Amino acid sequence: MAAKQRWDGNFEKVQRFCDDNGRWPKQSDGALGTWCDRQRVAKKVQGHGRISPAQIAKLDGIGFDWGRTMPSQETVEPAGPAAEPQQ
C-alpha cells in the first residue's frame, strides 16, 4: 500500500474515533494515538517532507488538535508570590 493510501486510511480512522469518542486519540490508545502524535511532530518539522500542506489542511478541516494533552489549569498548583493569598 502506498504511503498516501496509508495516511488517508489513518486519517479516516482518526476522524471516526473522534466522532465515536468525542476526543482525539491519545498515545495510550495504541497505534492510532501514536499516528496522531507523529502528525504533530511532522508538522513541527514540516520542511522535511514528513507531512504535506494538503495533509495539514485536511487535519485542520476536521478540527484536529495539534497540541499535546496538558493538565488543566485547575490541577496545576500556582507557585511564587502570586500564589500567596491577598489580604
JOHU-V55041 format. One record per helix or strand of 3 or more residues. SS is the DSSP state (H for helix, E for strand). FROM is the first residue (numbers start at 1). TO is the last residue. Records with the same first field share a line. If there is no record, write none. Layout:
# JOHU-V55041
SS=FROM-TO / FROM-TO
This chain:
# JOHU-V55041
H=3-21 / 27-29 / 31-44 / 46-48 / 53-61 / 73-75 / 81-83
